[in-house]
Amino acid sequence: MHTSFVLAAATALAVGGFTAMAAPTYAQGAPQTVQLAKVDVVKVSTGYRASKVIGESVTNEANETVGKVDDIIIGLDGKAPFAVLSVGGFLGMGTKYVVVPYDQLKTTGDKITLPGATKDALKSLPEFKYASR
């Protein structure tokens, strides 16, 4: 009888010790709250995915290719995105990167248009260089 008491006590201690080690730990300080916004997921799903826009040609109203979407960047303020366009060059040589606010691009189906753009006008914009992080 003494042996079963010791075995039961050892088992309880082992289980109790495991439970104490598995208990959640809480960070010190005030609890954090996150504000969530309801999103119309059906409407969002019909939008343009960055992975599909990047690499696409950009044309003007005359259907002339004026550049290509190289990247989409969200500013540090988290607000309006920007489109990085590669302009000029041939086979990657002499390519210049410029930035336009994404909302200046007009998308219709699979066509991306930058109204009023010309190759020369885009080449005259300040050159964009990616920050090294």
C-alpha positions as CSV (number, residue, x, y, z in Angstrom):
1,M,0.0,0.0,0.0
2,H,2.9,2.3,0.7
3,T,4.3,1.7,-2.8
4,S,1.0,2.7,-4.5
5,F,0.8,5.9,-2.5
6,V,4.4,6.8,-3.5
7,L,3.6,6.0,-7.2
8,A,0.4,8.0,-7.1
9,A,2.2,11.0,-5.5
10,A,5.0,10.8,-8.0
11,T,2.5,10.7,-10.9
12,A,0.5,13.6,-9.5
13,L,3.7,15.6,-9.1
14,A,4.9,14.8,-12.6
15,V,1.5,15.7,-14.1
16,G,1.2,18.8,-11.9
17,G,4.7,19.9,-12.7
18,F,4.0,19.5,-16.4
19,T,0.8,21.4,-16.2
20,A,2.6,24.3,-14.4
21,M,5.2,24.4,-17.1
22,A,2.6,24.3,-19.9
23,A,0.5,27.2,-18.4
24,P,0.5,30.3,-20.5
25,T,2.7,33.2,-19.6
26,Y,1.5,36.8,-20.0
27,A,3.6,39.8,-20.9
28,Q,3.7,42.6,-18.4
29,G,2.0,45.8,-19.2
30,A,-1.3,46.9,-20.5
31,P,-3.3,44.5,-22.7
32,Q,-3.3,45.4,-26.3
33,T,-6.4,45.7,-28.5
34,V,-6.6,45.5,-32.3
35,Q,-9.2,47.4,-34.2
36,L,-10.5,45.3,-37.1
37,A,-12.5,46.6,-40.0
38,K,-15.0,44.6,-41.9
39,V,-14.0,44.2,-45.5
40,D,-16.2,43.2,-48.4
41,V,-14.1,40.1,-49.4
42,V,-16.1,39.5,-52.6
43,K,-15.4,43.0,-53.8
44,V,-11.7,42.8,-52.8
45,S,-11.3,39.5,-54.6
46,T,-12.2,41.1,-57.9
47,G,-9.4,43.6,-57.6
48,Y,-5.9,43.5,-59.1
49,R,-3.2,41.4,-57.4
50,A,0.2,43.0,-57.2
51,S,1.8,39.7,-58.4
52,K,-0.3,40.0,-61.6
53,V,0.3,43.7,-62.2
54,I,4.1,43.6,-61.7
55,G,5.7,42.9,-65.0
56,E,2.8,44.2,-67.1
57,S,3.3,46.8,-69.8
58,V,1.9,50.3,-69.3
59,T,0.4,52.1,-72.3
60,N,-1.0,55.6,-73.0
61,E,-4.3,56.5,-74.7
62,A,-2.7,56.0,-78.1
63,N,-1.9,52.4,-77.1
64,E,1.9,53.1,-77.2
65,T,3.9,51.2,-74.6
66,V,5.5,53.8,-72.3
67,G,6.9,51.5,-69.6
68,K,6.5,48.4,-67.5
69,V,5.4,47.9,-63.9
70,D,8.5,46.9,-62.0
71,D,7.1,47.0,-58.5
72,I,4.4,48.4,-56.2
73,I,5.5,50.1,-53.0
74,I,3.4,51.1,-50.0
75,G,4.8,54.3,-48.4
76,L,6.0,54.3,-44.8
77,D,2.7,56.0,-43.8
78,G,0.9,52.9,-45.0
79,K,-1.4,54.9,-47.2
80,A,-1.4,55.3,-51.0
81,P,0.6,52.8,-53.0
82,F,3.1,53.8,-55.7
83,A,3.9,52.1,-58.9
84,V,7.6,51.8,-59.9
85,L,7.8,51.9,-63.7
86,S,10.8,50.9,-65.8
87,V,11.2,53.1,-68.8
88,G,13.5,53.3,-71.7
89,G,16.3,50.8,-72.2
90,F,16.5,47.7,-74.3
91,L,16.9,44.2,-72.8
92,G,17.6,45.7,-69.4
93,M,20.3,48.1,-70.6
94,G,19.7,51.8,-70.0
95,T,16.5,51.2,-68.0
96,K,15.4,54.0,-65.7
97,Y,13.0,53.6,-62.8
98,V,10.5,56.2,-62.0
99,V,7.6,56.4,-59.6
100,V,3.9,57.4,-60.1
101,P,1.1,57.3,-57.7
102,Y,-0.7,54.0,-58.3
103,D,-4.1,55.7,-58.6
104,Q,-2.9,57.5,-61.8
105,L,-2.8,54.1,-63.5
106,K,-6.1,53.1,-65.1
107,T,-6.8,49.4,-65.4
108,T,-9.3,47.9,-67.8
109,G,-9.4,44.1,-67.9
110,D,-5.8,43.1,-68.4
111,K,-4.7,46.5,-69.8
112,I,-2.9,49.2,-67.7
113,T,-3.0,52.7,-69.0
114,L,-1.2,55.9,-67.8
115,P,-3.2,58.7,-69.3
116,G,-1.2,61.5,-70.8
117,A,2.1,59.6,-70.5
118,T,4.8,59.5,-73.1
119,K,8.2,57.8,-72.9
120,D,10.0,61.2,-72.9
121,A,7.7,62.6,-70.2
122,L,8.4,59.5,-68.0
123,K,12.2,59.6,-68.7
124,S,12.2,63.2,-67.5
125,L,10.9,62.3,-64.1
126,P,13.4,61.9,-61.2
127,E,15.2,58.6,-61.2
128,F,14.0,56.2,-58.5
129,K,16.5,54.0,-56.7
130,Y,15.5,51.2,-54.3
131,A,16.7,51.8,-50.7
132,S,19.0,49.1,-49.4
133,R,17.7,47.5,-46.2
